[in-house]
Amino acid sequence: MADMMINAALIDWILGLVALEALAILGWRIMTSRGPQPLGFISNVVAGAFLLIALRGAVSGAAPAWIVACIFASFLAHFVDLAARWGDGRRALTQDPATPNMRATLKLRASPSHIRPAPQTPKDEAANG
C-alpha cells in the first residue's frame, strides 16, 4: 500500500505534462486557427493546475493557508473560464443557427441530383420487363 502513495514528484510530472499539452494545443491553434478559444482554454488549464498544486501542497505538508490560496486561485480561474464560455453562448444565441456553410451542406445532401437510384435486382428486372 505504501508504494501506491502519491508523492510530490509524481504531481510535478503531471503538471509538466499538463503544461506540454497546453503548449501543444495553443501551438495548434496558432498554426491552424482551429481549436479552443485561448482565454477559456488557458483559464481552464490554470484552474486544473492550481488544483494540482494544492494537492501537491497537501501531500508534501505545506501550510493550510497555501493550500486554501491555491484552491481559491483555482476558483478564480474557473470563474474566468465560465465567464468566457457564457459570453460565447450569448453570442451564439443571437446568430442564425443555420450558418451559410451548414445551409450549403444541407442543400447538397437534399438535392435530387445527388440521389442515385437503387441498383436493380434480377427480381425487379423481371417485374419491369
Secondary structure, DSSP 4 states (H G I P E B T S, - for coil): -GGGS--HHHHHHHHHHHHHHHHHHHHHHHHHS-SS-HHHHHHHHHHHHHHHHHHHHHHHT--HHHHHHHHHHHHHHHHHHHHHHHHHHHHHHHS-SS-HHHHHHHHHHH-GGGPPPPPPPHHHHHHH-
